Amino acid sequence: MTEQQQYTVVRAFPGFDVRRYPDCVLVQVQVDGDFTRAASRGFRPLQNYLAGNNLSATTIPMTPPVLHERAGESAHLISFVLPGESDPDRAPLPLDERLRIIVLPAHEAAVLRFGGGWSTKRFTDHGRSLLGSLEAADLLPDGPVYYARFDPPFRPGLRGRNEALVRVTSA
């Protein structure tokens, strides 16, 4: 792994922060399944892309976190942030037709950090908690809650690092 995705803390609130993320480039795959299985199913083709399964056979260091966003009833978007890139034309083209290279524009996000395992309930509960905290902070969600996973699945749950995020605007 390489350095983590860059951000600046704009403001700290009790229990969560608002961060400013710069433009970045993602490699992304859409998969179907329940929350937990979707994360595993999406990880493999993305990891293969980083390992050189791309048009230029370039290996790319992994930049934590792995991003996970629901895209429908059983659809999920799983994404890796490409290190140091804000120009999608510089990213190697994927050989796997399921993968897309996209630009995630600069944005502010409210972020609730939490530990523990990867259960659907744990992630959903923390996402709801984050949304519940926004009104008191005079913030409005600007999109769905999404999640960041920083640790491999074999790391003991109590030591895991995860985040619930939602793009925000001021009320």
C-alpha positions as CSV (number, residue, x, y, z in Angstrom):
1,M,0.0,0.0,0.0
2,T,1.0,3.6,-0.5
3,E,0.0,6.8,1.2
4,Q,-3.7,7.3,2.0
5,Q,-6.1,9.5,0.0
6,Q,-5.3,13.1,0.8
7,Y,-7.8,15.5,2.5
8,T,-7.9,18.5,4.7
9,V,-10.1,18.7,7.8
10,V,-12.3,21.8,7.4
11,R,-14.1,21.6,10.7
12,A,-14.3,19.1,13.6
13,F,-17.6,18.4,15.3
14,P,-18.3,16.1,18.2
15,G,-18.2,12.6,16.7
16,F,-17.4,13.5,13.1
17,D,-15.3,15.8,10.9
18,V,-15.9,17.7,7.7
19,R,-13.1,17.1,5.2
20,R,-12.2,18.6,1.9
21,Y,-11.1,16.1,-0.7
22,P,-9.3,17.3,-3.8
23,D,-10.1,16.0,-7.3
24,C,-9.0,12.4,-7.7
25,V,-9.3,9.6,-10.2
26,L,-11.0,6.3,-9.3
27,V,-10.9,2.9,-10.8
28,Q,-14.4,1.5,-10.2
29,V,-16.5,-1.6,-10.7
30,Q,-20.2,-2.2,-10.2
31,V,-21.1,-5.5,-8.7
32,D,-24.3,-7.1,-7.4
33,G,-24.9,-8.9,-4.2
34,D,-25.4,-8.2,-0.5
35,F,-23.3,-5.6,1.1
36,T,-20.5,-7.9,2.4
37,R,-20.2,-10.1,-0.6
38,A,-20.3,-7.1,-3.0
39,A,-17.1,-5.7,-1.3
40,S,-15.3,-9.0,-1.9
41,R,-16.5,-9.4,-5.4
42,G,-15.5,-5.8,-6.3
43,F,-12.1,-6.0,-4.7
44,R,-10.7,-8.8,-6.9
45,P,-11.0,-7.1,-10.3
46,L,-9.7,-3.8,-8.9
47,Q,-6.8,-5.5,-7.3
48,N,-6.0,-7.3,-10.6
49,Y,-6.0,-3.9,-12.3
50,L,-3.5,-2.5,-9.8
51,A,-1.4,-5.7,-10.2
52,G,-0.9,-5.0,-13.9
53,N,-4.0,-6.3,-15.6
54,N,-4.3,-3.1,-17.6
55,L,-3.4,-2.1,-21.2
56,S,0.1,-0.9,-20.3
57,A,0.8,-3.7,-17.8
58,T,1.6,-1.1,-15.2
59,T,1.6,-2.0,-11.5
60,I,0.0,0.6,-9.3
61,P,0.4,0.9,-5.5
62,M,-2.9,0.7,-3.6
63,T,-4.1,3.9,-2.0
64,P,-6.4,3.3,1.0
65,P,-9.3,3.4,1.4
66,V,-11.5,1.1,-0.7
67,L,-14.7,3.0,-1.3
68,H,-18.1,1.3,-1.2
69,E,-21.3,3.0,-2.3
70,R,-24.7,1.4,-2.8
71,A,-26.0,1.9,-6.4
72,G,-29.4,0.3,-6.1
73,E,-31.2,-2.5,-4.3
74,S,-28.4,-5.0,-4.8
75,A,-25.9,-3.1,-6.9
76,H,-22.7,-1.6,-5.3
77,L,-19.9,0.6,-6.6
78,I,-16.5,-0.5,-5.3
79,S,-13.6,1.9,-6.0
80,F,-9.9,2.4,-5.5
81,V,-8.4,5.9,-5.5
82,L,-5.5,6.0,-8.0
83,P,-2.4,7.5,-6.2
84,G,-1.5,11.1,-7.0
85,E,-3.7,11.3,-10.1
86,S,-6.3,13.9,-11.0
87,D,-6.0,13.4,-14.8
88,P,-8.0,10.3,-16.0
89,D,-6.1,10.3,-19.3
90,R,-2.9,9.3,-17.4
91,A,-4.5,6.2,-15.9
92,P,-3.8,2.9,-17.6
93,L,-6.8,1.6,-19.5
94,P,-8.3,-1.5,-17.8
95,L,-8.4,-4.8,-19.7
96,D,-11.4,-5.9,-17.7
97,E,-14.5,-4.4,-19.4
98,R,-16.3,-4.1,-16.1
99,L,-13.9,-1.5,-14.8
100,R,-14.3,2.3,-15.3
101,I,-11.9,5.1,-14.8
102,I,-13.7,8.1,-13.4
103,V,-13.0,11.5,-11.9
104,L,-14.3,12.3,-8.5
105,P,-14.4,16.1,-8.3
106,A,-13.2,18.0,-5.3
107,H,-15.9,18.0,-2.6
108,E,-16.5,18.3,1.2
109,A,-17.7,15.2,3.1
110,A,-18.8,14.6,6.6
111,V,-16.9,11.7,8.0
112,L,-17.6,9.4,10.9
113,R,-14.7,7.1,11.8
114,F,-15.4,3.8,13.5
115,G,-13.7,0.5,14.2
116,G,-14.7,-3.1,14.1
117,G,-15.7,-5.6,11.5
118,W,-17.5,-5.3,8.1
119,S,-21.0,-6.3,9.0
120,T,-23.8,-4.7,7.0
121,K,-25.5,-3.7,10.2
122,R,-22.4,-2.0,11.6
123,F,-21.9,0.1,8.4
124,T,-25.6,0.9,8.1
125,D,-25.9,2.0,11.7
126,H,-22.9,4.3,11.5
127,G,-24.2,5.8,8.2
128,R,-27.5,6.6,9.9
129,S,-25.7,8.0,12.9
130,L,-23.7,10.3,10.6
131,L,-26.9,11.5,8.9
132,G,-28.5,12.2,12.2
133,S,-25.6,14.4,13.3
134,L,-25.7,16.7,10.2
135,E,-28.8,18.7,11.1
136,A,-27.4,19.9,14.5
137,A,-24.2,20.9,12.6
138,D,-26.3,22.9,10.0
139,L,-25.1,20.7,7.2
140,L,-27.2,19.1,4.4
141,P,-26.3,15.7,2.8
142,D,-25.5,16.0,-0.9
143,G,-25.8,12.4,-2.0
144,P,-26.0,9.0,-0.4
145,V,-23.8,7.7,2.4
146,Y,-20.8,5.8,1.2
147,Y,-18.2,3.9,3.1
148,A,-14.4,3.6,3.3
149,R,-12.5,0.5,4.4
150,F,-8.9,0.9,5.3
151,D,-7.9,-2.6,6.4
152,P,-7.7,-6.0,4.7
153,P,-10.5,-8.5,5.7
154,F,-8.1,-10.7,7.7
155,R,-7.3,-7.9,10.2
156,P,-9.1,-8.6,13.5
157,G,-12.4,-6.6,13.6
158,L,-11.7,-4.7,16.8
159,R,-8.6,-3.2,15.2
160,G,-10.2,-2.3,11.9
161,R,-10.6,1.2,10.6
162,N,-13.7,2.2,8.7
163,E,-15.5,5.4,7.9
164,A,-19.0,6.4,6.9
165,L,-19.0,9.5,4.6
166,V,-21.6,11.7,2.9
167,R,-20.9,14.7,0.7
168,V,-22.3,17.9,2.4
169,T,-23.2,21.5,1.8
170,S,-24.0,24.2,4.3
171,A,-27.7,24.6,5.2
